[in-house]
């Protein structure tokens, strides 16, 4: 059983490392492209989207690795906060509407 837990932890660790490396690589390529435009427009647009979402993927993978051996409350708290961030990234006006409902506006 502990071998299975270590396997999942090792997988999450490896995925987090690869995602972190790719995130830094995307940022570096975009910085270089800012000085010397060499990317086709389609690839540039893809990298801009990756620039937006890659840090969230890294945080999610590291958070999953962290909560792997933790209690239920810690896991639920992390999952709820992660879901709130993702929803607000997909729907930026959600937070303003939520606050408006609470304030009675």
N, C-alpha and C positions, 0 to 999 in steps of 0.2 A: 504494500500500500504506500509506504513512504517513497518507494522508487517511482511510483506513478505521480506523486505530488512533486518530487524533484524534477521529473520529466516535464511536467506542465510549467513549473517555475523556470526551468532552463529554456523551454520554448518561448515563454513570454519575455524572458531576458534577451534571448537572441532576436526576437521580433522587435523589441524595443530598441535594441542597438542598431539594427538595420534601418528602422524607421528614423532614428535620430541621425544616423549618417546621411540618409537620403534627404532629410530635412535641411541639414547643413549644406549639402551639395546643391540643392535647389536654390537656397539663398545665395550661395557663392556664384552660381551660374547667372542668376538674375542681377547680381551686383556687377559682374563682368559685362553683361549685356547692356547695363545702364551706361557704361562708358563706350563700349564698342558694340553697336547693334549688329549681331550676327545670327540671331535666331529667326527662323521663319515665324510669321505671325501666329499660326496655329499652335506651334510648340510653345511660343511665348505665353499665349493665353492659357494653355494647360499648366505651365509652370506657375503662373499667377494663382490659379485655383489651388494648386498643390501648396503654394506658399500660405494660403489661408487655412487649409485643413490639416497640413502635416503636423504642426505643433499640437493640435488637439489629438491626433492619432498617437503621438508620442506620449502625451500626458495620459491618455486612456490606457495604453499598454502598460506604462509604468504603474499607474494606479491599480490596474488589474493584478499586476505582479505583487504590489504592496498588500492588497486586500486578500490575497490568496489564502493566507493562514489566519486571518483576523476573524473577529466575531461578526455576527449577523448585523448588528447595529452599524458597525464601521462600513461593512459592505453596502448596506442600504443607503447610508449617508453619502458615500462616494458615488453610487449609481444615480441617486437623485440629483446630486449636484452636477454630475456629468450630463445627465439628461436635460437639466435646465440650461446648461451652456449650449448644448447642441440645438435645442429648440430655439434659443435666442439667436443662434447663428443662422438658422434657416429662416426664421421670422423675426427680423430685428425690431419690428414695432410691437411685438408681444409684450415686452417689458413695460412700455408706456401704457398699453391698454390695461395690463394687470394692475399697475399702480393707480391708474384712473379709476378702476373698479373699486379698489380698496379705499381711495380717497372720496369716493362718491361722485366723481365727475363724469 
